[in-house]
Amino acid sequence: MSNQGRNNISRGYLICFTATALWSTTAIIIRYLIQVYQMPPLLLAFWRDSIVFLSLFLVFSLFNRGRLRISKGHFPFFVLYGFVLATFNAVWTVSVALNGAAVSTVLAYSSPAFTALLARWIFYEKLNSVKIMAIFLSFFGCFLIAGAYNPAGWRLNPLGLTTGLVSGLLFAVYNLMGKSSSRRSINPWTAMLYSFGFATVFLFFYVLLPVPWPEGISTAKFFWLDGEWAGWLVLIFLAVGPTLGGYGLYTVSLTYLQASVASLIATLEPVLTALLAYTLLGERFSPIQVAGGVMISLGVVVLRFGENNSGQLIKKAVSDQT
C-alpha cells in the first residue's frame, strides 16, 4: 500500500470518527425534545430532515449553485436513496416503541454485519477473518452497552423483532447507497442534499398515513412546537449540528473507506453517547457497560491493525515479484 493510500485511509478514519462523535449527541438532544416538549418522534424526524435539506439548499443557492445540479440519470437513484433514509428513520422509531431503547439499539447495530455481507455481494469487498472478528466484537459490545443481557429487555413480539432487524438492514443499505453514490462520482454534499430532500417528502406522507402506529408515535399536528422558540432553536441545532455535520462527514468518509469499515467505526456511537450521558445527564454505566465500550473500541483497533498488516503483505508480495 502506497503512502498516499495509507494517508487516504487515515483521513477516512478521522472523518468517520468525527462524524460518529457528532452523531453521538443526537440521542441526548432528541431525548430533551421529547421529554420537555413531548414532540412525537416521527414528526421530529420529519422536521430534522427538512431543516437539513433547507439548510443545504440555501447554502448551495447562495454560494455554490453547482452543488444543486444532478444528471437526469441520477434522479431515480436519489428517490431510492431518500426512501431508504426515510424508511430507516420511521422503522427505527417504531422499533424503539415496540422493543424499548436497549433492544432496538442492539438490533439496529446489527448493521455492520449486514453491511459487510451486502458489500461482499454487491461491491465484492473482502470479508476476511479480521472483519469477522471486528463485527463480533462490535456487535457484542453494543449488546453489553445497551443492557440487552437483561432478560427483561428481550420481551419481543414478532413485529418488534422484525422492525428491529429491518432497521439494522436499512442502515446497512444506507451505507451501501452512500458507497454507490461515491462510485457514481456524485459530490457527497449533493448526495446529502437530495437524499434528505426526498426523505423529507417520504416522511411527510408517513406522518399523514392513516396507520395505527404504536402508542406514543401518533402525530397531532405538524407545527407541534408553535411559539416555543427555544424548542425550535434546539431542533434547528439538532439538524444543523449532529445531523448535517454527522451525515455529511460520514458520506465523505465513504469516499476513502469501504462501506463495511465505515459502518464498524460508526458503532463507536453508543460508547460516546454513554460518555456524554454520564457527563451531561449524570447517568452512570455499570462495569459490564464499560466492558462493552472496550469491546467496541477493540473491534475498531483490530480492524485498523488488520488493514495495516494486509497492506504490508501486499507491498511485500509486490517487492518479492520485482
KAHU-V274228 format. One record per residue. RES is the residue in three letters. SS is DSSP state (2 for helix, 1 for strand, 0 for the rest). PHI is phi in degrees with one decimal (* if undefined). D_FIRST is the distance of its C-alpha to the first C-alpha in whole Angstrom. Layout:
# KAHU-V274228
res:RES ss:SS phi:PHI d_first:D_FIRST
res:RES ss:SS phi:PHI d_first:D_FIRST
This chain:
# KAHU-V274228
res:MET ss:0 phi:* d_first:0
res:SER ss:0 phi:-71.8 d_first:4
res:ASN ss:2 phi:-60.4 d_first:7
res:GLN ss:2 phi:-63.4 d_first:8
res:GLY ss:2 phi:-65.2 d_first:6
res:ARG ss:2 phi:-65.5 d_first:7
res:ASN ss:2 phi:-64.3 d_first:10
res:ASN ss:2 phi:-64.1 d_first:11
res:ILE ss:2 phi:-65.8 d_first:10
res:SER ss:2 phi:-62.6 d_first:13
res:ARG ss:2 phi:-62.9 d_first:15
res:GLY ss:2 phi:-62.4 d_first:15
res:TYR ss:2 phi:-64.5 d_first:16
res:LEU ss:2 phi:-64.4 d_first:19
res:ILE ss:2 phi:-63.8 d_first:20
res:CYS ss:2 phi:-66.4 d_first:21
res:PHE ss:2 phi:-65.8 d_first:22
res:THR ss:2 phi:-61.4 d_first:25
res:ALA ss:2 phi:-59.8 d_first:26
res:THR ss:2 phi:-65.6 d_first:26
res:ALA ss:2 phi:-62.4 d_first:28
res:LEU ss:2 phi:-65.5 d_first:30
res:TRP ss:2 phi:-57.8 d_first:31
res:SER ss:0 phi:-64.3 d_first:32
res:THR ss:0 phi:-84.5 d_first:35
res:THR ss:2 phi:-60.9 d_first:36
res:ALA ss:2 phi:-62.6 d_first:38
res:ILE ss:2 phi:-62.3 d_first:40
res:ILE ss:2 phi:-69.3 d_first:41
res:ILE ss:2 phi:-62.1 d_first:42
res:ARG ss:2 phi:-60.0 d_first:44
res:TYR ss:2 phi:-62.9 d_first:46
res:LEU ss:2 phi:-65.3 d_first:47
res:ILE ss:2 phi:-73.6 d_first:48
res:GLN ss:2 phi:-75.3 d_first:50
res:VAL ss:2 phi:-81.0 d_first:52
res:TYR ss:2 phi:-110.3 d_first:52
res:GLN ss:0 phi:50.5 d_first:52
res:MET ss:0 phi:-74.6 d_first:50
res:PRO ss:0 phi:-61.7 d_first:49
res:PRO ss:2 phi:-58.7 d_first:46
res:LEU ss:2 phi:-65.8 d_first:45
res:LEU ss:2 phi:-67.3 d_first:47
res:LEU ss:2 phi:-61.6 d_first:45
res:ALA ss:2 phi:-62.8 d_first:42
res:PHE ss:2 phi:-61.9 d_first:43
res:TRP ss:2 phi:-67.6 d_first:44
res:ARG ss:2 phi:-60.2 d_first:41
res:ASP ss:2 phi:-68.7 d_first:39
res:SER ss:2 phi:-68.1 d_first:42
res:ILE ss:2 phi:-67.0 d_first:41
res:VAL ss:2 phi:-59.6 d_first:38
res:PHE ss:2 phi:-61.2 d_first:38
res:LEU ss:2 phi:-63.9 d_first:41
res:SER ss:2 phi:-64.3 d_first:39
res:LEU ss:2 phi:-64.3 d_first:36
res:PHE ss:2 phi:-62.0 d_first:39
res:LEU ss:2 phi:-65.8 d_first:41
res:VAL ss:2 phi:-63.1 d_first:38
res:PHE ss:2 phi:-68.0 d_first:37
res:SER ss:2 phi:-63.5 d_first:40
res:LEU ss:2 phi:-86.1 d_first:41
res:PHE ss:2 phi:-119.7 d_first:38
res:ASN ss:0 phi:-155.7 d_first:35
res:ARG ss:2 phi:-67.2 d_first:37
res:GLY ss:2 phi:-62.8 d_first:34
res:ARG ss:2 phi:-67.7 d_first:33
res:LEU ss:2 phi:-83.8 d_first:36
res:ARG ss:0 phi:-91.4 d_first:35
res:ILE ss:0 phi:-134.9 d_first:34
res:SER ss:0 phi:-75.9 d_first:34
res:LYS ss:2 phi:-60.9 d_first:37
res:GLY ss:2 phi:-67.2 d_first:35
res:HIS ss:2 phi:-87.7 d_first:33
res:PHE ss:2 phi:-59.5 d_first:36
res:PRO ss:2 phi:-60.2 d_first:36
res:PHE ss:2 phi:-61.4 d_first:33
res:PHE ss:2 phi:-72.7 d_first:34
res:VAL ss:2 phi:-61.8 d_first:37
res:LEU ss:2 phi:-65.7 d_first:35
res:TYR ss:2 phi:-58.2 d_first:33
res:GLY ss:2 phi:-65.8 d_first:36
res:PHE ss:2 phi:-63.4 d_first:37
res:VAL ss:2 phi:-62.1 d_first:35
res:LEU ss:2 phi:-63.6 d_first:34
res:ALA ss:2 phi:-65.0 d_first:38
res:THR ss:2 phi:-68.4 d_first:39
res:PHE ss:2 phi:-59.9 d_first:36
res:ASN ss:2 phi:-60.0 d_first:38
res:ALA ss:2 phi:-67.7 d_first:41
res:VAL ss:2 phi:-65.6 d_first:40
res:TRP ss:2 phi:-64.1 d_first:39
res:THR ss:2 phi:-63.5 d_first:42
res:VAL ss:2 phi:-63.9 d_first:44
res:SER ss:2 phi:-61.1 d_first:42
res:VAL ss:2 phi:-61.5 d_first:43
res:ALA ss:2 phi:-66.9 d_first:47
res:LEU ss:2 phi:-83.9 d_first:47
res:ASN ss:2 phi:-105.8 d_first:45
res:GLY ss:0 phi:91.4 d_first:45
res:ALA ss:2 phi:-65.6 d_first:42
res:ALA ss:2 phi:-63.1 d_first:40
res:VAL ss:2 phi:-67.3 d_first:40
res:SER ss:2 phi:-63.3 d_first:39
res:THR ss:2 phi:-66.1 d_first:36
res:VAL ss:2 phi:-61.1 d_first:35
res:LEU ss:2 phi:-65.8 d_first:35
res:ALA ss:2 phi:-65.7 d_first:34
res:TYR ss:0 phi:-84.3 d_first:31
res:SER ss:0 phi:-76.4 d_first:30
res:SER ss:2 phi:-58.7 d_first:28
res:PRO ss:2 phi:-58.1 d_first:25
res:ALA ss:2 phi:-65.1 d_first:26
res:PHE ss:2 phi:-61.1 d_first:27
res:THR ss:2 phi:-63.0 d_first:24
res:ALA ss:2 phi:-61.9 d_first:22
res:LEU ss:2 phi:-69.1 d_first:24
res:LEU ss:2 phi:-67.0 d_first:25
res:ALA ss:2 phi:-65.2 d_first:22
res:ARG ss:2 phi:-65.3 d_first:21
res:TRP ss:2 phi:-76.0 d_first:24
res:ILE ss:2 phi:-88.8 d_first:24
res:PHE ss:0 phi:-104.9 d_first:20
res:TYR ss:0 phi:60.8 d_first:19
res:GLU ss:0 phi:-73.2 d_first:17
res:LYS ss:0 phi:-71.5 d_first:16
res:LEU ss:0 phi:-117.7 d_first:19
res:ASN ss:0 phi:-93.4 d_first:18
res:SER ss:2 phi:-65.0 d_first:20
res:VAL ss:2 phi:-65.3 d_first:18
res:LYS ss:2 phi:-63.8 d_first:19
res:ILE ss:2 phi:-61.5 d_first:22
res:MET ss:2 phi:-64.1 d_first:23
res:ALA ss:2 phi:-63.6 d_first:21
res:ILE ss:2 phi:-61.2 d_first:24
res:PHE ss:2 phi:-62.6 d_first:27
res:LEU ss:2 phi:-63.2 d_first:26
res:SER ss:2 phi:-65.1 d_first:26
res:PHE ss:2 phi:-65.7 d_first:29
res:PHE ss:2 phi:-68.8 d_first:31
res:GLY ss:2 phi:-64.4 d_first:31
res:CYS ss:2 phi:-61.1 d_first:32
res:PHE ss:2 phi:-58.4 d_first:35
res:LEU ss:2 phi:-73.8 d_first:36
res:ILE ss:2 phi:-62.3 d_first:36
res:ALA ss:0 phi:-73.7 d_first:38
res:GLY ss:0 phi:74.1 d_first:40
res:ALA ss:0 phi:-75.6 d_first:40
res:TYR ss:0 phi:-69.3 d_first:41
res:ASN ss:0 phi:-78.4 d_first:45
res:PRO ss:2 phi:-55.3 d_first:47
res:ALA ss:2 phi:-64.3 d_first:48
res:GLY ss:2 phi:-80.3 d_first:45
res:TRP ss:2 phi:-107.1 d_first:45
res:ARG ss:0 phi:-83.3 d_first:48
res:LEU ss:0 phi:-98.5 d_first:47
res:ASN ss:0 phi:-100.5 d_first:48
res:PRO ss:2 phi:-56.7 d_first:47
res:LEU ss:2 phi:-64.8 d_first:47
res:GLY ss:2 phi:-64.0 d_first:45
res:LEU ss:2 phi:-63.3 d_first:42
res:THR ss:2 phi:-63.4 d_first:42
res:THR ss:2 phi:-64.7 d_first:41
res:GLY ss:2 phi:-64.1 d_first:39
res:LEU ss:2 phi:-68.4 d_first:37
res:VAL ss:2 phi:-65.0 d_first:37
res:SER ss:2 phi:-63.6 d_first:36
res:GLY ss:2 phi:-65.2 d_first:32
res:LEU ss:2 phi:-65.0 d_first:32
res:LEU ss:2 phi:-66.8 d_first:33
res:PHE ss:2 phi:-66.1 d_first:30
res:ALA ss:2 phi:-64.2 d_first:27
res:VAL ss:2 phi:-64.2 d_first:29
res:TYR ss:2 phi:-59.8 d_first:28
res:ASN ss:2 phi:-57.4 d_first:25
res:LEU ss:2 phi:-70.8 d_first:24
res:MET ss:2 phi:-63.6 d_first:26
res:GLY ss:2 phi:-64.0 d_first:24
res:LYS ss:2 phi:-66.1 d_first:21
res:SER ss:2 phi:-62.9 d_first:23
res:SER ss:2 phi:-61.6 d_first:25
res:SER ss:2 phi:-67.3 d_first:21
res:ARG ss:2 phi:-72.0 d_first:21
res:ARG ss:0 phi:-85.7 d_first:24
res:SER ss:0 phi:61.9 d_first:23
res:ILE ss:0 phi:-89.4 d_first:26
res:ASN ss:0 phi:-57.7 d_first:26
res:PRO ss:2 phi:-56.0 d_first:25
res:TRP ss:2 phi:-73.6 d_first:29
res:THR ss:2 phi:-66.3 d_first:30
res:ALA ss:2 phi:-61.4 d_first:29
res:MET ss:2 phi:-67.0 d_first:31
res:LEU ss:2 phi:-54.8 d_first:34
res:TYR ss:2 phi:-79.2 d_first:35
res:SER ss:2 phi:-66.6 d_first:34
res:PHE ss:2 phi:-74.0 d_first:36
res:GLY ss:2 phi:-63.0 d_first:38
res:PHE ss:2 phi:-70.6 d_first:39
res:ALA ss:2 phi:-62.6 d_first:38
res:THR ss:2 phi:-60.5 d_first:41
res:VAL ss:2 phi:-62.3 d_first:43
res:PHE ss:2 phi:-64.8 d_first:43
res:LEU ss:2 phi:-65.2 d_first:44
res:PHE ss:2 phi:-58.0 d_first:47
res:PHE ss:2 phi:-74.9 d_first:48
res:TYR ss:2 phi:-60.8 d_first:47
res:VAL ss:2 phi:-64.8 d_first:49
res:LEU ss:2 phi:-82.4 d_first:52
res:LEU ss:0 phi:-60.5 d_first:52
res:PRO ss:0 phi:-78.8 d_first:55
res:VAL ss:0 phi:-100.5 d_first:53
res:PRO ss:0 phi:-74.7 d_first:54
res:TRP ss:0 phi:-61.2 d_first:51
res:PRO ss:0 phi:-58.0 d_first:51
res:GLU ss:0 phi:-57.2 d_first:54
res:GLY ss:0 phi:97.6 d_first:52
res:ILE ss:0 phi:-112.1 d_first:50
res:SER ss:0 phi:-63.1 d_first:53
res:THR ss:0 phi:-120.5 d_first:53
res:ALA ss:0 phi:-87.3 d_first:56
res:LYS ss:0 phi:-157.5 d_first:55
res:PHE ss:0 phi:-70.8 d_first:52
res:PHE ss:0 phi:-90.3 d_first:53
res:TRP ss:0 phi:-63.2 d_first:54
res:LEU ss:0 phi:-77.6 d_first:53
res:ASP ss:0 phi:48.4 d_first:56
res:GLY ss:0 phi:-91.7 d_first:57
res:GLU ss:0 phi:-79.0 d_first:55
res:TRP ss:2 phi:-65.5 d_first:53
res:ALA ss:2 phi:-63.4 d_first:51
res:GLY ss:2 phi:-64.2 d_first:50
res:TRP ss:2 phi:-62.5 d_first:48
res:LEU ss:2 phi:-64.3 d_first:47
res:VAL ss:2 phi:-63.9 d_first:45
res:LEU ss:2 phi:-63.1 d_first:44
res:ILE ss:2 phi:-64.8 d_first:43
res:PHE ss:2 phi:-63.0 d_first:41
res:LEU ss:2 phi:-58.1 d_first:39
res:ALA ss:2 phi:-71.9 d_first:38
res:VAL ss:2 phi:-78.7 d_first:37
res:GLY ss:2 phi:-83.6 d_first:35
res:PRO ss:2 phi:-59.6 d_first:33
res:THR ss:2 phi:-77.4 d_first:34
res:LEU ss:2 phi:-63.7 d_first:33
res:GLY ss:2 phi:-66.4 d_first:30
res:GLY ss:2 phi:-66.0 d_first:29
res:TYR ss:2 phi:-63.9 d_first:28
res:GLY ss:2 phi:-62.1 d_first:27
res:LEU ss:2 phi:-67.5 d_first:24
res:TYR ss:2 phi:-63.5 d_first:23
res:THR ss:2 phi:-63.2 d_first:24
res:VAL ss:2 phi:-62.4 d_first:21
res:SER ss:2 phi:-62.1 d_first:19
res:LEU ss:0 phi:-69.1 d_first:19
res:THR ss:0 phi:-78.8 d_first:17
res:TYR ss:0 phi:-111.9 d_first:14
res:LEU ss:0 phi:-118.7 d_first:14
res:GLN ss:0 phi:-67.5 d_first:15
res:ALA ss:2 phi:-59.7 d_first:19
res:SER ss:2 phi:-66.5 d_first:19
res:VAL ss:2 phi:-68.8 d_first:17
res:ALA ss:2 phi:-59.8 d_first:19
res:SER ss:2 phi:-63.9 d_first:22
res:LEU ss:2 phi:-67.8 d_first:22
res:ILE ss:2 phi:-62.1 d_first:21
res:ALA ss:2 phi:-64.0 d_first:24
res:THR ss:0 phi:-71.7 d_first:26
res:LEU ss:0 phi:-72.1 d_first:26
res:GLU ss:2 phi:-54.3 d_first:29
res:PRO ss:2 phi:-62.8 d_first:32
res:VAL ss:2 phi:-65.7 d_first:31
res:LEU ss:2 phi:-66.4 d_first:31
res:THR ss:2 phi:-63.3 d_first:34
res:ALA ss:2 phi:-62.7 d_first:36
res:LEU ss:2 phi:-65.4 d_first:36
res:LEU ss:2 phi:-65.9 d_first:37
res:ALA ss:2 phi:-63.4 d_first:40
res:TYR ss:2 phi:-66.3 d_first:41
res:THR ss:2 phi:-74.8 d_first:41
res:LEU ss:2 phi:-91.6 d_first:42
res:LEU ss:0 phi:-110.0 d_first:44
res:GLY ss:0 phi:72.9 d_first:45
res:GLU ss:0 phi:-76.4 d_first:44
res:ARG ss:0 phi:-103.1 d_first:43
res:PHE ss:0 phi:-116.7 d_first:41
res:SER ss:0 phi:-78.2 d_first:41
res:PRO ss:2 phi:-57.6 d_first:40
res:ILE ss:2 phi:-65.9 d_first:38
res:GLN ss:2 phi:-67.7 d_first:37
res:VAL ss:2 phi:-61.7 d_first:35
res:ALA ss:2 phi:-61.1 d_first:34
res:GLY ss:2 phi:-62.4 d_first:32
res:GLY ss:2 phi:-62.7 d_first:31
res:VAL ss:2 phi:-64.0 d_first:29
res:MET ss:2 phi:-65.7 d_first:28
res:ILE ss:2 phi:-63.9 d_first:26
res:SER ss:2 phi:-62.7 d_first:24
res:LEU ss:2 phi:-64.3 d_first:23
res:GLY ss:2 phi:-61.0 d_first:22
res:VAL ss:2 phi:-68.0 d_first:20
res:VAL ss:2 phi:-64.3 d_first:19
res:VAL ss:2 phi:-59.1 d_first:18
res:LEU ss:2 phi:-62.4 d_first:16
res:ARG ss:2 phi:-65.3 d_first:14
res:PHE ss:2 phi:-65.4 d_first:14
res:GLY ss:2 phi:-62.5 d_first:13
res:GLU ss:2 phi:-67.0 d_first:10
res:ASN ss:2 phi:-62.0 d_first:9
res:ASN ss:2 phi:-63.7 d_first:10
res:SER ss:2 phi:-62.8 d_first:9
res:GLY ss:2 phi:-64.1 d_first:5
res:GLN ss:2 phi:-68.5 d_first:7
res:LEU ss:2 phi:-65.2 d_first:9
res:ILE ss:2 phi:-63.4 d_first:7
res:LYS ss:2 phi:-62.4 d_first:6
res:LYS ss:2 phi:-66.1 d_first:10
res:ALA ss:2 phi:-63.5 d_first:11
res:VAL ss:2 phi:-66.1 d_first:10
res:SER ss:2 phi:-66.2 d_first:11
res:ASP ss:2 phi:-65.2 d_first:14
res:GLN ss:2 phi:-70.6 d_first:15
res:THR ss:0 phi:-88.4 d_first:15
